[in-house]
Amino acid sequence: MKWTSRFVVAAIALTGLLAPSATTPAVESGPSEVILGFALASPAVATNLAVDVTYRSPADPEAKPPAATLARLELPVGTRFNNDSVPVCTASDVQLRLLGRAACPAGSKVGGGQLVGMTGLPVPDDRLVADVVGYNTGDGVAMVAFVPNTSVVVAIDRASTQGNVFTARPPLIPGGPPDLYTAIRTINLVFPAGTGFVTTPDRCSADRRWDYSATLGFADGTTQTATGVIPCTR
């Protein structure tokens, strides 16, 4: 979709969540897919975390899904989000909107990627694409969506990190038929190892696997779940 002024205004509430090394997950309910991966398979090391989420409708996996309202990622038990080892961005939502990418210290950036949404509008306005940047907030990650290659903030979602669980709650944004919302189709994120933000579990099981699960929520009140495996070494 082209970022004309009318769509920047319409999408001002947008936010994201949010190249994996994991095996393809076994989808437990619904056609949506969540793939999580660590770049390193060794226990107790700082690693890249890759997150690939695809939202799909059970009625028609190729059609626009209901708008996303939840992405709860339960990483392998023992995974750590090291919020206390990375500089913190203390900017308020107002400051983020006013200052854009300059609102947070450079060292507080812990990840980023891209979000693609389905608006339900006719071509060429059927797709919404946004850059997503994650900033450490001390107890979570401020996922900030920007108009691509600009410092214009589209929206902010303050995701939480607790133990090995990452929870994002994307807000509803205006869109087209059938529900008049824009639906997230895909979100692809990488949290680089160089920040030290993510550490792998302390141990690798005897069967050399780390298990993860995910719950995705939708505006129509439905949820879909998925599970997957990340290989590890002993």
ChimeraX commands (.cxc) that place a marker at each C-alpha (Angstrom):
marker #1 position 0.00,0.00,0.00 radius 0.5
marker #1 position 1.22,3.50,-0.74 radius 0.5
marker #1 position 1.83,5.63,2.31 radius 0.5
marker #1 position -0.35,8.58,1.32 radius 0.5
marker #1 position -1.30,11.00,4.07 radius 0.5
marker #1 position -4.78,9.55,4.45 radius 0.5
marker #1 position -3.38,6.10,5.22 radius 0.5
marker #1 position -0.75,7.37,7.64 radius 0.5
marker #1 position -3.57,8.98,9.60 radius 0.5
marker #1 position -5.79,5.91,9.35 radius 0.5
marker #1 position -3.02,3.62,10.52 radius 0.5
marker #1 position -1.77,5.73,13.40 radius 0.5
marker #1 position -2.75,3.01,15.88 radius 0.5
marker #1 position -0.77,0.29,14.12 radius 0.5
marker #1 position 1.80,-1.74,15.95 radius 0.5
marker #1 position 3.67,-4.94,15.59 radius 0.5
marker #1 position 4.68,-7.68,17.47 radius 0.5
marker #1 position 6.18,-9.44,15.95 radius 0.5
marker #1 position 15.15,-16.62,8.98 radius 0.5
marker #1 position 14.42,-19.11,11.74 radius 0.5
marker #1 position 16.62,-22.07,12.53 radius 0.5
marker #1 position 13.79,-24.12,14.00 radius 0.5
marker #1 position 11.94,-26.97,12.38 radius 0.5
marker #1 position 8.48,-26.25,10.98 radius 0.5
marker #1 position 6.03,-26.17,13.88 radius 0.5
marker #1 position 3.14,-28.58,14.27 radius 0.5
marker #1 position 0.01,-26.44,14.11 radius 0.5
marker #1 position -2.36,-27.50,16.86 radius 0.5
marker #1 position -5.40,-25.44,15.88 radius 0.5
marker #1 position -5.94,-23.38,12.77 radius 0.5
marker #1 position -3.71,-22.68,9.77 radius 0.5
marker #1 position -1.65,-19.84,11.27 radius 0.5
marker #1 position 2.06,-20.53,11.67 radius 0.5
marker #1 position 4.69,-19.53,14.21 radius 0.5
marker #1 position 8.34,-20.40,13.67 radius 0.5
marker #1 position 10.93,-19.50,16.29 radius 0.5
marker #1 position 14.64,-20.13,15.90 radius 0.5
marker #1 position 17.96,-19.62,17.66 radius 0.5
marker #1 position 21.09,-19.02,15.60 radius 0.5
marker #1 position 23.11,-21.02,18.15 radius 0.5
marker #1 position 22.18,-24.46,19.44 radius 0.5
marker #1 position 24.47,-24.39,22.50 radius 0.5
marker #1 position 23.01,-23.95,26.00 radius 0.5
marker #1 position 23.48,-20.75,28.03 radius 0.5
marker #1 position 24.74,-18.48,25.25 radius 0.5
marker #1 position 23.58,-15.16,23.84 radius 0.5
marker #1 position 21.92,-15.85,20.51 radius 0.5
marker #1 position 19.94,-14.41,17.65 radius 0.5
marker #1 position 16.23,-15.05,18.06 radius 0.5
marker #1 position 14.23,-15.15,14.83 radius 0.5
marker #1 position 10.45,-14.83,14.96 radius 0.5
marker #1 position 8.23,-15.52,11.94 radius 0.5
marker #1 position 4.47,-15.30,12.44 radius 0.5
marker #1 position 1.85,-15.79,9.72 radius 0.5
marker #1 position -1.78,-15.14,10.59 radius 0.5
marker #1 position -4.33,-17.10,8.51 radius 0.5
marker #1 position -8.09,-17.54,8.55 radius 0.5
marker #1 position -9.40,-21.08,9.18 radius 0.5
marker #1 position -12.23,-20.42,6.72 radius 0.5
marker #1 position -9.85,-19.49,3.89 radius 0.5
marker #1 position -6.08,-19.47,4.57 radius 0.5
marker #1 position -5.45,-17.27,1.52 radius 0.5
marker #1 position -8.05,-14.66,2.45 radius 0.5
marker #1 position -7.74,-11.74,4.83 radius 0.5
marker #1 position -7.77,-13.14,8.40 radius 0.5
marker #1 position -9.51,-11.46,11.34 radius 0.5
marker #1 position -7.44,-8.68,12.87 radius 0.5
marker #1 position -4.76,-9.87,15.31 radius 0.5
marker #1 position -5.11,-8.98,18.99 radius 0.5
marker #1 position -2.58,-11.30,20.65 radius 0.5
marker #1 position 0.75,-13.00,20.04 radius 0.5
marker #1 position 1.91,-14.93,23.10 radius 0.5
marker #1 position 5.21,-16.68,22.44 radius 0.5
marker #1 position 6.32,-19.19,25.06 radius 0.5
marker #1 position 9.96,-19.86,24.23 radius 0.5
marker #1 position 11.77,-22.99,25.44 radius 0.5
marker #1 position 11.83,-23.26,29.23 radius 0.5
marker #1 position 14.97,-21.58,30.52 radius 0.5
marker #1 position 15.20,-19.00,27.74 radius 0.5
marker #1 position 15.97,-15.58,29.19 radius 0.5
marker #1 position 15.16,-12.07,28.04 radius 0.5
marker #1 position 17.94,-9.98,29.58 radius 0.5
marker #1 position 16.22,-6.61,29.93 radius 0.5
marker #1 position 18.63,-5.64,32.71 radius 0.5
marker #1 position 21.73,-6.04,30.53 radius 0.5
marker #1 position 20.67,-3.65,27.76 radius 0.5
marker #1 position 20.23,0.15,27.95 radius 0.5
marker #1 position 16.62,1.16,28.57 radius 0.5
marker #1 position 14.49,3.46,26.44 radius 0.5
marker #1 position 12.43,5.61,28.81 radius 0.5
marker #1 position 10.67,7.62,26.09 radius 0.5
marker #1 position 6.93,7.96,26.46 radius 0.5
marker #1 position 4.57,7.20,23.60 radius 0.5
marker #1 position 4.26,10.93,22.99 radius 0.5
marker #1 position 8.04,11.31,22.79 radius 0.5
marker #1 position 8.31,8.34,20.44 radius 0.5
marker #1 position 5.74,9.87,18.12 radius 0.5
marker #1 position 7.42,13.28,18.18 radius 0.5
marker #1 position 11.03,12.13,17.88 radius 0.5
marker #1 position 10.67,8.83,16.05 radius 0.5
marker #1 position 13.85,6.76,15.88 radius 0.5
marker #1 position 15.77,9.46,17.76 radius 0.5
marker #1 position 13.64,9.06,20.89 radius 0.5
marker #1 position 15.56,6.07,22.24 radius 0.5
marker #1 position 19.28,5.48,22.91 radius 0.5
marker #1 position 20.86,3.50,20.09 radius 0.5
marker #1 position 21.93,0.80,22.54 radius 0.5
marker #1 position 18.34,0.17,23.62 radius 0.5
marker #1 position 17.42,-1.30,20.24 radius 0.5
marker #1 position 17.11,-5.06,20.73 radius 0.5
marker #1 position 15.48,-6.16,17.49 radius 0.5
marker #1 position 13.53,-5.31,14.41 radius 0.5
marker #1 position 11.99,-6.47,11.19 radius 0.5
marker #1 position 8.94,-5.98,9.01 radius 0.5
marker #1 position 5.19,-6.24,9.28 radius 0.5
marker #1 position 2.85,-6.84,6.34 radius 0.5
marker #1 position -0.87,-6.23,6.74 radius 0.5
marker #1 position -3.94,-6.91,4.61 radius 0.5
marker #1 position -6.25,-3.90,4.54 radius 0.5
marker #1 position -9.17,-5.41,2.66 radius 0.5
marker #1 position -9.10,-2.40,0.32 radius 0.5
marker #1 position -8.79,-2.61,-3.47 radius 0.5
marker #1 position -5.39,-2.76,-5.18 radius 0.5
marker #1 position -3.05,-0.85,-4.90 radius 0.5
marker #1 position -4.05,-0.14,-1.30 radius 0.5
marker #1 position -4.53,-3.79,-0.33 radius 0.5
marker #1 position -1.20,-4.15,1.52 radius 0.5
marker #1 position 0.26,-2.21,4.42 radius 0.5
marker #1 position 4.00,-2.57,5.03 radius 0.5
marker #1 position 5.80,-1.15,8.08 radius 0.5
marker #1 position 9.28,-1.30,9.57 radius 0.5
marker #1 position 9.22,-2.60,13.15 radius 0.5
marker #1 position 11.89,-1.69,15.71 radius 0.5
marker #1 position 12.02,-3.11,19.23 radius 0.5
marker #1 position 13.41,-1.02,22.12 radius 0.5
marker #1 position 14.15,-2.38,25.59 radius 0.5
marker #1 position 11.85,-0.83,28.18 radius 0.5
marker #1 position 13.27,-2.62,31.21 radius 0.5
marker #1 position 10.30,-4.95,31.62 radius 0.5
marker #1 position 9.46,-5.59,27.99 radius 0.5
marker #1 position 9.95,-4.29,24.48 radius 0.5
marker #1 position 8.38,-1.24,22.86 radius 0.5
marker #1 position 7.55,-2.49,19.38 radius 0.5
marker #1 position 7.41,0.63,17.24 radius 0.5
marker #1 position 6.07,0.53,13.68 radius 0.5
marker #1 position 7.42,3.12,11.27 radius 0.5
marker #1 position 6.54,4.16,7.76 radius 0.5
marker #1 position 9.31,2.32,5.84 radius 0.5
marker #1 position 12.67,4.09,5.73 radius 0.5
marker #1 position 11.39,7.07,7.71 radius 0.5
marker #1 position 11.15,8.17,11.33 radius 0.5
marker #1 position 7.38,8.59,11.09 radius 0.5
marker #1 position 5.76,6.49,13.81 radius 0.5
marker #1 position 2.72,4.56,12.74 radius 0.5
marker #1 position 2.08,3.01,16.15 radius 0.5
marker #1 position 3.50,1.57,19.36 radius 0.5
marker #1 position 2.84,-1.68,21.21 radius 0.5
marker #1 position 4.51,-2.19,24.58 radius 0.5
marker #1 position 5.04,-5.95,24.60 radius 0.5
marker #1 position 5.91,-7.65,27.87 radius 0.5
marker #1 position 8.69,-10.12,28.67 radius 0.5
marker #1 position 8.27,-12.36,31.69 radius 0.5
marker #1 position 10.53,-15.35,32.16 radius 0.5
marker #1 position 10.58,-17.13,28.82 radius 0.5
marker #1 position 7.32,-15.58,27.59 radius 0.5
marker #1 position 6.98,-12.68,25.14 radius 0.5
marker #1 position 3.47,-11.21,24.86 radius 0.5
marker #1 position 2.33,-8.61,22.31 radius 0.5
marker #1 position -1.20,-7.25,21.96 radius 0.5
marker #1 position -1.59,-5.52,18.58 radius 0.5
marker #1 position -4.35,-2.89,18.64 radius 0.5
marker #1 position -7.11,-2.81,16.07 radius 0.5
marker #1 position -6.61,-0.39,13.18 radius 0.5
marker #1 position -8.96,0.84,10.47 radius 0.5
marker #1 position -9.20,-1.08,7.23 radius 0.5
marker #1 position -11.56,-2.47,4.64 radius 0.5
marker #1 position -14.05,-5.33,4.31 radius 0.5
marker #1 position -15.19,-7.61,5.68 radius 0.5
marker #1 position -14.58,-6.35,9.24 radius 0.5
marker #1 position -13.31,-2.81,8.53 radius 0.5
marker #1 position -9.97,-3.60,10.20 radius 0.5
marker #1 position -6.46,-4.07,8.83 radius 0.5
marker #1 position -5.23,-7.59,9.53 radius 0.5
marker #1 position -1.61,-8.56,10.14 radius 0.5
marker #1 position -0.62,-11.21,7.60 radius 0.5
marker #1 position 3.06,-11.65,8.52 radius 0.5
marker #1 position 5.56,-10.29,10.97 radius 0.5
marker #1 position 9.24,-11.19,10.75 radius 0.5
marker #1 position 11.61,-10.13,13.51 radius 0.5
marker #1 position 15.21,-10.76,14.51 radius 0.5
marker #1 position 16.67,-10.05,17.95 radius 0.5
marker #1 position 20.47,-10.05,17.33 radius 0.5
marker #1 position 22.89,-11.90,19.57 radius 0.5
marker #1 position 25.16,-8.88,19.78 radius 0.5
marker #1 position 22.80,-7.09,22.15 radius 0.5
marker #1 position 22.90,-9.95,24.66 radius 0.5
marker #1 position 19.13,-9.61,24.97 radius 0.5
marker #1 position 18.26,-13.29,24.49 radius 0.5
marker #1 position 20.04,-16.23,26.13 radius 0.5
marker #1 position 19.39,-19.89,25.35 radius 0.5
marker #1 position 18.31,-22.32,28.10 radius 0.5
marker #1 position 21.00,-23.62,30.46 radius 0.5
marker #1 position 20.53,-27.24,29.42 radius 0.5
marker #1 position 19.79,-29.31,26.33 radius 0.5
marker #1 position 17.51,-32.30,26.86 radius 0.5
marker #1 position 18.59,-35.87,26.21 radius 0.5
marker #1 position 16.67,-35.86,22.94 radius 0.5
marker #1 position 18.46,-32.66,21.91 radius 0.5
marker #1 position 15.42,-30.45,21.51 radius 0.5
marker #1 position 13.93,-27.30,22.96 radius 0.5
marker #1 position 10.14,-27.06,22.68 radius 0.5
marker #1 position 8.17,-23.85,22.25 radius 0.5
marker #1 position 4.51,-22.91,21.86 radius 0.5
marker #1 position 2.48,-19.91,20.76 radius 0.5
marker #1 position -1.04,-18.58,21.09 radius 0.5
marker #1 position -2.46,-16.15,18.54 radius 0.5
marker #1 position -5.64,-14.19,19.28 radius 0.5
marker #1 position -8.05,-12.57,16.85 radius 0.5
marker #1 position -10.62,-9.77,16.97 radius 0.5
marker #1 position -13.46,-12.24,16.40 radius 0.5
marker #1 position -12.65,-13.86,19.75 radius 0.5
marker #1 position -10.99,-16.97,18.32 radius 0.5
marker #1 position -7.50,-18.24,19.12 radius 0.5
marker #1 position -5.07,-20.52,17.34 radius 0.5
marker #1 position -2.14,-22.36,18.89 radius 0.5
marker #1 position 1.05,-23.83,17.52 radius 0.5
marker #1 position 4.00,-25.79,18.86 radius 0.5
marker #1 position 7.47,-26.29,17.51 radius 0.5
marker #1 position 10.97,-27.56,18.20 radius 0.5
marker #1 position 14.38,-25.88,18.18 radius 0.5
marker #1 position 17.28,-28.33,17.96 radius 0.5
marker #1 position 20.03,-28.05,20.58 radius 0.5
marker #1 position 23.42,-29.61,21.30 radius 0.5
marker #1 position 24.71,-31.20,24.50 radius 0.5
marker link #1:1,2 radius 0.2
marker link #1:2,3 radius 0.2
marker link #1:3,4 radius 0.2
marker link #1:4,5 radius 0.2
marker link #1:5,6 radius 0.2
marker link #1:6,7 radius 0.2
marker link #1:7,8 radius 0.2
marker link #1:8,9 radius 0.2
marker link #1:9,10 radius 0.2
marker link #1:10,11 radius 0.2
marker link #1:11,12 radius 0.2
marker link #1:12,13 radius 0.2
marker link #1:13,14 radius 0.2
marker link #1:14,15 radius 0.2
marker link #1:15,16 radius 0.2
marker link #1:16,17 radius 0.2
marker link #1:17,18 radius 0.2
marker link #1:19,20 radius 0.2
marker link #1:20,21 radius 0.2
marker link #1:21,22 radius 0.2
marker link #1:22,23 radius 0.2
marker link #1:23,24 radius 0.2
marker link #1:24,25 radius 0.2
marker link #1:25,26 radius 0.2
marker link #1:26,27 radius 0.2
marker link #1:27,28 radius 0.2
marker link #1:28,29 radius 0.2
marker link #1:29,30 radius 0.2
marker link #1:30,31 radius 0.2
marker link #1:31,32 radius 0.2
marker link #1:32,33 radius 0.2
marker link #1:33,34 radius 0.2
marker link #1:34,35 radius 0.2
marker link #1:35,36 radius 0.2
marker link #1:36,37 radius 0.2
marker link #1:37,38 radius 0.2
marker link #1:38,39 radius 0.2
marker link #1:39,40 radius 0.2
marker link #1:40,41 radius 0.2
marker link #1:41,42 radius 0.2
marker link #1:42,43 radius 0.2
marker link #1:43,44 radius 0.2
marker link #1:44,45 radius 0.2
marker link #1:45,46 radius 0.2
marker link #1:46,47 radius 0.2
marker link #1:47,48 radius 0.2
marker link #1:48,49 radius 0.2
marker link #1:49,50 radius 0.2
marker link #1:50,51 radius 0.2
marker link #1:51,52 radius 0.2
marker link #1:52,53 radius 0.2
marker link #1:53,54 radius 0.2
marker link #1:54,55 radius 0.2
marker link #1:55,56 radius 0.2
marker link #1:56,57 radius 0.2
marker link #1:57,58 radius 0.2
marker link #1:58,59 radius 0.2
marker link #1:59,60 radius 0.2
marker link #1:60,61 radius 0.2
marker link #1:61,62 radius 0.2
marker link #1:62,63 radius 0.2
marker link #1:63,64 radius 0.2
marker link #1:64,65 radius 0.2
marker link #1:65,66 radius 0.2
marker link #1:66,67 radius 0.2
marker link #1:67,68 radius 0.2
marker link #1:68,69 radius 0.2
marker link #1:69,70 radius 0.2
marker link #1:70,71 radius 0.2
marker link #1:71,72 radius 0.2
marker link #1:72,73 radius 0.2
marker link #1:73,74 radius 0.2
marker link #1:74,75 radius 0.2
marker link #1:75,76 radius 0.2
marker link #1:76,77 radius 0.2
marker link #1:77,78 radius 0.2
marker link #1:78,79 radius 0.2
marker link #1:79,80 radius 0.2
marker link #1:80,81 radius 0.2
marker link #1:81,82 radius 0.2
marker link #1:82,83 radius 0.2
marker link #1:83,84 radius 0.2
marker link #1:84,85 radius 0.2
marker link #1:85,86 radius 0.2
marker link #1:86,87 radius 0.2
marker link #1:87,88 radius 0.2
marker link #1:88,89 radius 0.2
marker link #1:89,90 radius 0.2
marker link #1:90,91 radius 0.2
marker link #1:91,92 radius 0.2
marker link #1:92,93 radius 0.2
marker link #1:93,94 radius 0.2
marker link #1:94,95 radius 0.2
marker link #1:95,96 radius 0.2
marker link #1:96,97 radius 0.2
marker link #1:97,98 radius 0.2
marker link #1:98,99 radius 0.2
marker link #1:99,100 radius 0.2
marker link #1:100,101 radius 0.2
marker link #1:101,102 radius 0.2
marker link #1:102,103 radius 0.2
marker link #1:103,104 radius 0.2
marker link #1:104,105 radius 0.2
marker link #1:105,106 radius 0.2
marker link #1:106,107 radius 0.2
marker link #1:107,108 radius 0.2
marker link #1:108,109 radius 0.2
marker link #1:109,110 radius 0.2
marker link #1:110,111 radius 0.2
marker link #1:111,112 radius 0.2
marker link #1:112,113 radius 0.2
marker link #1:113,114 radius 0.2
marker link #1:114,115 radius 0.2
marker link #1:115,116 radius 0.2
marker link #1:116,117 radius 0.2
marker link #1:117,118 radius 0.2
marker link #1:118,119 radius 0.2
marker link #1:119,120 radius 0.2
marker link #1:120,121 radius 0.2
marker link #1:121,122 radius 0.2
marker link #1:122,123 radius 0.2
marker link #1:123,124 radius 0.2
marker link #1:124,125 radius 0.2
marker link #1:125,126 radius 0.2
marker link #1:126,127 radius 0.2
marker link #1:127,128 radius 0.2
marker link #1:128,129 radius 0.2
marker link #1:129,130 radius 0.2
marker link #1:130,131 radius 0.2
marker link #1:131,132 radius 0.2
marker link #1:132,133 radius 0.2
marker link #1:133,134 radius 0.2
marker link #1:134,135 radius 0.2
marker link #1:135,136 radius 0.2
marker link #1:136,137 radius 0.2
marker link #1:137,138 radius 0.2
marker link #1:138,139 radius 0.2
marker link #1:139,140 radius 0.2
marker link #1:140,141 radius 0.2
marker link #1:141,142 radius 0.2
marker link #1:142,143 radius 0.2
marker link #1:143,144 radius 0.2
marker link #1:144,145 radius 0.2
marker link #1:145,146 radius 0.2
marker link #1:146,147 radius 0.2
marker link #1:147,148 radius 0.2
marker link #1:148,149 radius 0.2
marker link #1:149,150 radius 0.2
marker link #1:150,151 radius 0.2
marker link #1:151,152 radius 0.2
marker link #1:152,153 radius 0.2
marker link #1:153,154 radius 0.2
marker link #1:154,155 radius 0.2
marker link #1:155,156 radius 0.2
marker link #1:156,157 radius 0.2
marker link #1:157,158 radius 0.2
marker link #1:158,159 radius 0.2
marker link #1:159,160 radius 0.2
marker link #1:160,161 radius 0.2
marker link #1:161,162 radius 0.2
marker link #1:162,163 radius 0.2
marker link #1:163,164 radius 0.2
marker link #1:164,165 radius 0.2
marker link #1:165,166 radius 0.2
marker link #1:166,167 radius 0.2
marker link #1:167,168 radius 0.2
marker link #1:168,169 radius 0.2
marker link #1:169,170 radius 0.2
marker link #1:170,171 radius 0.2
marker link #1:171,172 radius 0.2
marker link #1:172,173 radius 0.2
marker link #1:173,174 radius 0.2
marker link #1:174,175 radius 0.2
marker link #1:175,176 radius 0.2
marker link #1:176,177 radius 0.2
marker link #1:177,178 radius 0.2
marker link #1:178,179 radius 0.2
marker link #1:179,180 radius 0.2
marker link #1:180,181 radius 0.2
marker link #1:181,182 radius 0.2
marker link #1:182,183 radius 0.2
marker link #1:183,184 radius 0.2
marker link #1:184,185 radius 0.2
marker link #1:185,186 radius 0.2
marker link #1:186,187 radius 0.2
marker link #1:187,188 radius 0.2
marker link #1:188,189 radius 0.2
marker link #1:189,190 radius 0.2
marker link #1:190,191 radius 0.2
marker link #1:191,192 radius 0.2
marker link #1:192,193 radius 0.2
marker link #1:193,194 radius 0.2
marker link #1:194,195 radius 0.2
marker link #1:195,196 radius 0.2
marker link #1:196,197 radius 0.2
marker link #1:197,198 radius 0.2
marker link #1:198,199 radius 0.2
marker link #1:199,200 radius 0.2
marker link #1:200,201 radius 0.2
marker link #1:201,202 radius 0.2
marker link #1:202,203 radius 0.2
marker link #1:203,204 radius 0.2
marker link #1:204,205 radius 0.2
marker link #1:205,206 radius 0.2
marker link #1:206,207 radius 0.2
marker link #1:207,208 radius 0.2
marker link #1:208,209 radius 0.2
marker link #1:209,210 radius 0.2
marker link #1:210,211 radius 0.2
marker link #1:211,212 radius 0.2
marker link #1:212,213 radius 0.2
marker link #1:213,214 radius 0.2
marker link #1:214,215 radius 0.2
marker link #1:215,216 radius 0.2
marker link #1:216,217 radius 0.2
marker link #1:217,218 radius 0.2
marker link #1:218,219 radius 0.2
marker link #1:219,220 radius 0.2
marker link #1:220,221 radius 0.2
marker link #1:221,222 radius 0.2
marker link #1:222,223 radius 0.2
marker link #1:223,224 radius 0.2
marker link #1:224,225 radius 0.2
marker link #1:225,226 radius 0.2
marker link #1:226,227 radius 0.2
marker link #1:227,228 radius 0.2
marker link #1:228,229 radius 0.2
marker link #1:229,230 radius 0.2
marker link #1:230,231 radius 0.2
marker link #1:231,232 radius 0.2
marker link #1:232,233 radius 0.2
marker link #1:233,234 radius 0.2
view
